Amino acid sequence: MRLDGRLVAMIVLGACVVVACNAIVGVEDVRLRADRSARDDGGSSSGGEDDDDDDDGTPLEDAGPTAPPVPLLALGSNHTCALMPDGTVRCWGAARLGQLGDGADLDAGTNPPDSPRPKVVPGIDDAVSIAAGANHTCVVRRDGRLTCWGFNYSGQLGIPSYRASSTPFDVPNVGGVVAVAGGTTATCVVLTDKTASCWGGNDYGQLGDGTKTSSPSPVKVKDLSGVTAIAIGSLHACAIVDPGDVYCWGENSRGQLGNGTTTASLVPQKVGGATEAVEIATAASFTCARQRSGRVLCWGTNDAGQLGNGVTSTTPNPSPILVASLVDATQISTGLQHACAVRATGEIGCWGEGAYGQLGSGRDAGSPVLDPVASMKDARFVGGGGFRSCAVRDGGQAMCWGNNVSGELGDGTTTRSHLPVAVVDFP
């Protein structure tokens, strides 16, 4: 991908939503953009097509192992992490499952305290991409290693102990990693040969290996090559393959696979009509893809207006439809029931559920159409996670809005906000 005229490694966002009142399980939207670009004219920190038209299937490894020139955020269920331009990582929010990577004692009989302010993750100074699952985080290192920490109930950390770890460790049996995506119970990577491997929970076939057998070790996603992007939702996953086609697999009761049915699939299925895709974002039960043109397609559940077509409906839409009035998106992101896009102007528009202020409009209300985020005119990047959103502005300042029960907004409080607030001690 391209930022400020130079190629940098792909960037990943995590987003998830808690579906249990104890915040231990979540619904994760994490998107990984292994493909390329933002506009050289400055709108986005990831994902878009630049005017030089160099988005032509260049091998992923050509992006080069370098940290991004602006901070990039990965949003988990109730924690947030940032990859800094110097290759270090900072995290804030929920801590009791090791999400902050700070080495806190998880066996002391009391939960480690949450942190509403960023904390440095020790021992990492060469990260080039980042992803947050519901309650875990992973980074790709400059030499292609993968380092993870956090919750491990389903083996999503890649080790068979199934124990949480607050200390970052290198995942065994995987190398040559270009990019990583984390989900609620699983993790996926794109490798230098443009294939994909996944591990963790597999109850609905979300690992894509043709089985429902969970695995703490990597398994290949079947019949998938030329992968340029991958995303993991709650129980489904999607990928973009050259030259921009979309394939999805896993749970499909709300049409989130986009293949015109509501039948689950253990192997990748092609999404009809989703062509020239350059970015993919999965949520709990819907999926969105940004096209080369700047238009955005979404499919799946629409009960909160999360498809952005101006209506809400309890009937799933299992085929892609266009988000209304959005023709200049340079980057997209999804939360549980909402989505956001950075526009070529530097503005951010969000749509879908807004009861926690996650649309950033100044109202605790949802919208089935694009709703501008207040006072946001110079965004480089947007991320959705659970009931909140975050952005990075020109100059590197991070702003967040929405739910804040564990300090995940990073403003030093646990007070939710329907307007953007600055992350403290940042950058």
Buried (B, 14 or more C-beta within 10 A) or exposed (E): BBBEEEBBBBBBBBBBBBBEEEBBBBBBBBBBBBBBBBBBEBBBBBBBBBEEEEBEEBEBBEBEBBBBBBBBBBBBBBBBBBBBBEBBBBBBBBBBBBBBBBBBEBEEEEEBEBBBBBBBBEEBBBBBBBBBBBBBBBBBBBEBBBBBBBBBBBBBBBBEEEEBBBBBBEBEEBBBBBBBBBBBBBBBBBBEEBBBBBBBBBBBBBBBBBBBEBBBBBBBBBEBEBBBBBBBBBBBBBBBBBBBBBBBBBBBBBBBBBBBBBEBBBBBBBBBBBBBBBBBBBBBBBBBBBBBEBBBBBBBBBBBBBBBBBEBEEEBBBBBBBBBEBBBBBBBBBBBBBBBBBBBEBBBBBBBBBBBBBBBBBBBEBBBBBBBBBEBEBBBBBBBBBBBBBBBBEEBBBBBBBBBBBBBBBBBBBEBBBBBBBBBEBB
